[in-house]
Amino acid sequence: MLVVKIGGGTGIDYDLIADDVSRLVRAGNKIVVVHGGSALTNEVSEKLGHPPEFLTSVSGYTSRRTDKRTLEIFEMVYCGQVNKGVVERFQQRGVNAVGLSGIDGRLWEGPRKSVIKVIRNGRKMVVRDDFTGKVEKVNTGLLVSLLEQGYLPVLTPPAISYEGEAINVDGDRAAAMTAAALSAETLVILSNVPGLLEKFPDESSLIRKIPADEIEQFMDVAKDRMKKKVMGAMEALADGVGKVIFADGRVENPLTRALEGEGTVIGG
């Protein structure tokens, strides 16, 4: 079992990824795909006159401020244009993909954060009326049923809260929870860099191998969005996933290369 997270940053080549994933699926591999869409969401939000706002938590993590209008745009881009575009690519390659959000069938479920504590202009503040949360439960029965019937699940945020509200969740951590729930051997996170860089953005500073019990030490090395990827890797490994690989989603055969050891291999 393999879970593949495709990032939503600029430069990622969805066609090359679809080529490679499709080959592996046709070879008999059980794969679940999770994708993002952050760059396109930012672009659409600007065009619709509701520009993105990003918050920094008191613990130093950056996330999207998700008010109701942002959530609507988020759903339009992630669940609509991006998800169906990815599914279409797989269908063109003869793979019977099914696109689902975390809302569908309560695929990803968890609590909505009632308040968010953030740092703004050097001051601690509380943000309310935000629709963000964390995945705590995965509907593995639904995913296993799809896989057993020969479908390729293609999953995307948002998730569903315990009260039945759509909530924005981090895609990397949702992928980590999915990999753990399915007892996946490997979680591959594809993005627009070759892996974890010791001196971001210098791609020649790629860190190639990290022992599982040392991953937390690299949290300070990770910059911006990579911090959430490192956190997701920590959670996946702690919950029994064999290894996590950060790899380049801009190259040919990105998944095959990752499985052969390219990128940053954590654990294993």
C-alpha positions in Angstrom: 0.0 0.0 0.0 1.3 3.4 -1.0 0.0 6.9 -0.3 1.1 9.7 -2.6 0.6 13.4 -1.7 0.9 15.8 -4.6 1.6 19.3 -3.5 -0.3 22.4 -4.7 2.7 24.7 -5.4 3.7 26.2 -8.7 5.9 24.1 -11.0 4.6 20.7 -10.2 3.9 18.6 -13.3 0.7 16.7 -12.9 1.0 15.0 -16.2 4.4 13.4 -15.4 3.0 12.4 -12.0 -0.1 10.9 -13.6 2.1 9.0 -16.1 4.1 7.4 -13.4 1.3 6.7 -10.9 -0.7 5.1 -13.7 2.1 2.8 -14.7 2.5 1.6 -11.1 -1.3 1.1 -10.7 -1.4 -1.0 -13.9 1.4 -3.0 -12.5 -0.8 -4.0 -9.6 0.2 -1.5 -6.9 -2.5 -0.3 -4.5 -2.2 3.5 -4.4 -4.2 6.3 -2.8 -3.5 9.8 -4.1 -4.0 13.0 -2.1 -3.5 16.4 -3.7 -3.4 20.1 -2.8 -4.1 23.3 -4.7 -2.8 26.2 -2.7 -1.2 28.2 -5.6 -4.3 28.1 -7.8 -6.5 28.9 -4.7 -4.4 32.0 -4.1 -4.7 33.1 -7.7 -8.5 32.6 -7.8 -9.0 34.3 -4.5 -7.2 37.4 -5.8 -9.3 37.4 -9.0 -12.5 37.1 -6.9 -11.5 40.1 -4.8 -11.0 38.0 -1.6 -7.2 37.8 -1.4 -5.6 35.1 0.8 -4.6 35.8 4.3 -2.1 33.7 6.1 -1.8 33.4 9.9 1.2 32.4 12.0 0.3 30.3 15.0 2.0 30.9 18.4 4.0 27.7 17.7 5.4 29.2 14.5 3.3 27.4 11.8 1.7 29.2 8.9 -1.8 28.4 7.7 -4.5 29.9 5.5 -7.1 32.1 7.3 -10.3 30.3 6.3 -13.4 32.4 6.7 -16.6 31.3 5.1 -15.9 33.0 1.7 -12.4 31.5 1.6 -13.8 28.1 2.3 -16.2 28.5 -0.6 -13.3 29.4 -2.9 -11.2 26.6 -1.5 -13.9 24.1 -2.2 -14.4 25.4 -5.7 -10.7 25.1 -6.6 -9.7 21.9 -4.7 -12.9 19.9 -5.1 -13.7 21.3 -8.5 -11.0 22.3 -10.9 -8.0 20.6 -9.4 -9.6 17.3 -8.3 -11.5 16.8 -11.5 -8.4 17.7 -13.5 -6.4 15.1 -11.7 -9.1 12.5 -12.1 -9.4 13.3 -15.8 -5.6 12.8 -16.3 -5.9 9.3 -14.8 -8.9 8.4 -16.9 -7.0 9.5 -20.0 -4.3 7.0 -19.0 -6.7 4.1 -18.5 -6.9 4.2 -14.7 -10.4 4.4 -13.2 -9.9 7.1 -10.7 -12.6 8.4 -8.3 -12.3 11.9 -6.9 -13.5 12.5 -3.4 -13.2 15.3 -0.9 -12.7 14.6 2.8 -16.4 15.6 3.3 -17.7 12.7 1.1 -18.6 9.7 3.2 -17.0 11.4 6.2 -13.7 10.3 4.6 -11.7 12.6 6.8 -13.2 13.6 10.1 -12.0 15.7 13.0 -12.7 18.7 15.2 -13.1 22.3 14.0 -10.9 24.7 15.9 -13.2 27.0 17.8 -10.4 29.7 18.2 -6.9 30.1 16.7 -4.1 31.7 18.7 -1.9 33.6 16.3 0.9 36.2 16.2 0.1 39.3 14.3 2.4 42.3 14.2 4.3 40.9 17.1 1.3 40.5 19.3 -0.7 37.4 20.4 -4.3 37.5 19.1 -7.2 35.2 19.0 -9.0 34.5 15.7 -12.6 33.3 15.7 -15.1 32.2 13.1 -12.4 30.2 11.3 -13.2 27.0 9.5 -10.0 25.0 10.0 -9.4 21.7 11.8 -7.4 18.5 12.0 -8.1 15.0 10.6 -8.5 12.5 13.5 -10.5 9.7 11.7 -10.2 8.2 8.3 -13.0 6.2 6.7 -10.8 3.3 5.8 -13.8 1.1 4.9 -14.7 3.4 2.0 -11.1 3.5 0.7 -10.5 -0.2 1.0 -13.8 -0.9 -0.8 -12.8 1.4 -3.7 -9.3 -0.2 -3.9 -10.7 -3.7 -3.9 -13.0 -2.8 -6.8 -10.1 -1.5 -8.8 -10.6 2.2 -8.4 -7.8 4.8 -7.7 -9.0 7.1 -4.9 -8.0 10.7 -5.5 -8.6 12.7 -2.3 -8.5 16.4 -1.4 -9.4 18.7 1.5 -11.6 19.9 3.0 -12.6 17.5 5.7 -15.8 17.2 7.8 -16.1 18.3 11.4 -17.8 16.1 14.0 -20.7 18.6 13.8 -21.0 18.2 10.0 -19.2 21.4 8.9 -16.6 21.6 6.1 -13.2 22.4 7.5 -9.9 23.3 5.9 -7.2 20.8 6.9 -3.6 20.5 6.0 -3.2 18.1 3.0 0.2 16.7 4.1 -1.0 15.8 7.6 -4.3 14.4 6.1 -2.2 12.3 3.8 -0.1 11.1 6.8 -3.3 10.1 8.7 -4.5 8.3 5.6 -1.2 6.4 5.2 -1.3 5.4 8.9 -4.9 4.3 8.8 -4.3 2.1 5.8 -1.1 0.7 7.3 0.8 1.9 4.2 4.4 0.9 3.8 5.4 4.3 2.3 4.1 7.8 2.1 5.6 9.9 -0.7 5.1 13.7 -0.6 5.8 15.3 -4.0 6.4 19.0 -4.1 8.2 21.7 -6.2 11.6 21.1 -4.5 13.7 17.9 -4.6 13.2 17.2 -0.9 14.2 18.8 2.4 16.9 21.4 1.8 19.4 22.2 4.5 19.9 25.7 3.0 16.6 26.6 1.3 16.3 27.4 -1.6 19.6 25.9 -2.5 18.6 22.6 -4.2 22.2 21.3 -3.9 21.8 21.2 -0.2 19.3 18.3 -0.4 19.3 16.1 2.8 19.1 12.6 1.4 18.6 10.4 4.5 17.1 11.0 8.0 16.7 8.2 10.6 13.1 8.1 11.8 14.1 8.8 15.4 15.9 12.0 14.3 13.2 13.7 12.2 12.2 16.1 14.9 15.6 17.6 15.0 15.1 18.8 11.4 12.0 20.9 12.2 14.2 24.0 12.4 15.7 23.2 9.0 12.3 23.2 7.3 11.1 26.5 5.9 7.5 27.7 5.4 5.3 25.0 4.0 7.9 22.3 4.5 7.3 22.5 8.3 3.9 21.0 7.8 5.4 18.2 5.7 8.0 17.4 8.4 5.2 17.4 11.0 3.1 15.0 8.8 6.2 12.8 8.4 6.6 12.6 12.1 3.0 11.7 12.6 3.0 9.1 9.9 6.1 7.4 11.2 4.8 7.5 14.8 1.6 5.8 13.7 3.4 2.9 11.9 4.1 4.0 8.4 7.4 2.4 7.3 9.0 5.4 5.7 8.3 8.8 4.3 9.9 10.3 1.2 10.0 14.0 0.2 10.5 14.0 -3.5 10.5 16.2 -6.7 7.1 16.5 -8.5 8.6 18.4 -11.4 10.5 15.5 -13.1 9.8 12.4 -15.1 9.0 9.3 -13.2 8.8 11.2 -9.9 7.2 8.4 -7.9 9.5 5.7 -9.3 12.5 7.8 -8.6 11.3 8.4 -5.0 10.8 4.7 -4.4 14.3 4.1 -5.7 15.7 6.5 -3.1 15.8 9.9 -4.7 14.7 12.8 -2.5 14.8 12.9 1.3 14.1 9.4 2.7 12.9 9.3 6.3 12.9 6.0 8.2 12.8 2.7 6.4 
